[in-house]
Amino acid sequence: MTKPIGLPIFIAGIGIGVAATLFIKDRELRNRLGKAVTDGSQRVGEALSDPEASWKRGQKSMSDIKDKVKSKIDDAADAAKKAVDKAADKSKEAAHKAGEQLERGGKRLQDA
């Protein structure tokens, strides 16, 4: 028994038609795709013509990214430390105030 495949083919045809229409009508989309293809082919050509230089550029890019990520992590760690220190200070103040109130309450009980 064969499965009917008409509906999936019909839906695929609609999708292809919509994509083709967008591509034909949208000049900016065509320009962006053309530029991306051109840039990509140039980069591939450069990489193939001088693989060692491409490798070194890749290493430098990765090193730069690593440095930026490390900097962001350090900034986040500093901000977290400041937040923890602030919370700890507020907790100490609250504990100190609670201790003073307990002490006053204890004196009142002794006086009574």
C-alpha positions as CSV (number, residue, x, y, z in Angstrom):
1,M,0.0,0.0,0.0
2,T,1.5,3.4,-1.0
3,K,1.2,6.5,1.1
4,P,-0.2,9.6,-0.5
5,I,2.5,12.3,-0.8
6,G,0.5,15.0,-2.5
7,L,0.0,17.2,0.6
8,P,3.7,17.4,1.6
9,I,4.8,18.2,-1.9
10,F,2.1,20.8,-2.2
11,I,3.2,22.5,1.1
12,A,6.9,22.3,-0.1
13,G,5.9,24.0,-3.3
14,I,4.1,26.8,-1.5
15,G,7.2,27.3,0.7
16,I,9.5,27.4,-2.4
17,G,7.2,29.8,-4.1
18,V,7.1,32.2,-1.1
19,A,10.9,32.1,-0.8
20,A,11.3,32.8,-4.5
21,T,8.8,35.6,-4.4
22,L,10.6,37.2,-1.4
23,F,13.9,36.8,-3.2
24,I,12.7,38.4,-6.4
25,K,10.8,41.2,-4.8
26,D,13.2,42.1,-1.9
27,R,16.2,43.9,-3.4
28,E,17.9,44.3,0.0
29,L,17.6,40.6,0.6
30,R,19.2,39.9,-2.7
31,N,22.0,42.4,-2.0
32,R,22.7,41.0,1.4
33,L,22.8,37.4,0.1
34,G,25.0,38.4,-2.8
35,K,27.4,40.2,-0.4
36,A,27.5,37.3,2.0
37,V,28.3,34.9,-0.8
38,T,31.0,37.2,-2.2
39,D,32.6,37.8,1.3
40,G,32.5,34.1,2.1
41,S,34.1,33.1,-1.2
42,Q,36.8,35.8,-0.7
43,R,37.5,34.4,2.8
44,V,37.7,30.9,1.5
45,G,40.0,32.0,-1.2
46,E,42.3,33.8,1.3
47,A,42.3,30.9,3.6
48,L,43.3,28.5,0.8
49,S,45.9,30.8,-0.6
50,D,47.7,31.4,2.7
51,P,46.5,28.8,5.3
52,E,49.2,29.8,7.8
53,A,48.2,33.4,7.9
54,S,44.5,32.4,8.2
55,W,45.4,30.1,11.1
56,K,47.3,33.0,12.8
57,R,44.3,35.3,12.3
58,G,42.0,32.7,13.7
59,Q,44.3,32.3,16.8
60,K,44.4,36.0,17.3
61,S,40.6,36.3,17.0
62,M,40.2,33.5,19.5
63,S,42.7,35.1,21.9
64,D,40.8,38.4,21.6
65,I,37.5,36.7,22.3
66,K,39.1,34.9,25.3
67,D,40.4,38.2,26.7
68,K,37.0,39.8,26.3
69,V,35.2,36.9,27.9
70,K,37.7,36.9,30.8
71,S,37.2,40.7,31.3
72,K,33.4,40.2,31.3
73,I,33.7,37.4,33.8
74,D,36.0,39.5,36.0
75,D,33.5,42.4,35.9
76,A,30.6,40.1,36.8
77,A,32.6,38.6,39.7
78,D,33.4,42.0,41.0
79,A,29.8,43.1,40.8
80,A,28.7,39.8,42.6
81,K,31.3,40.4,45.3
82,K,30.1,43.9,45.9
83,A,26.5,42.7,46.1
84,V,27.4,40.0,48.6
85,D,29.4,42.5,50.7
86,K,26.5,44.8,50.7
87,A,24.1,42.0,51.7
88,A,26.5,40.9,54.4
89,D,26.8,44.5,55.8
90,K,23.0,44.8,55.9
91,S,22.8,41.4,57.7
92,K,25.3,42.5,60.2
93,E,23.4,45.7,60.9
94,A,20.2,43.8,61.3
95,A,21.8,41.3,63.6
96,H,23.3,44.2,65.7
97,K,20.0,45.9,66.0
98,A,18.3,42.7,67.0
99,G,21.0,42.1,69.6
100,E,20.5,45.6,71.0
101,Q,16.7,45.0,71.3
102,L,17.3,41.7,73.1
103,E,19.7,43.4,75.5
104,R,17.1,46.1,76.3
105,G,14.5,43.5,76.7
106,G,16.8,41.5,79.1
107,K,17.4,44.7,81.2
108,R,13.7,45.3,81.4
109,L,13.2,41.8,82.7
110,Q,15.9,42.2,85.3
111,D,14.4,45.5,86.4
112,A,11.0,44.0,86.8
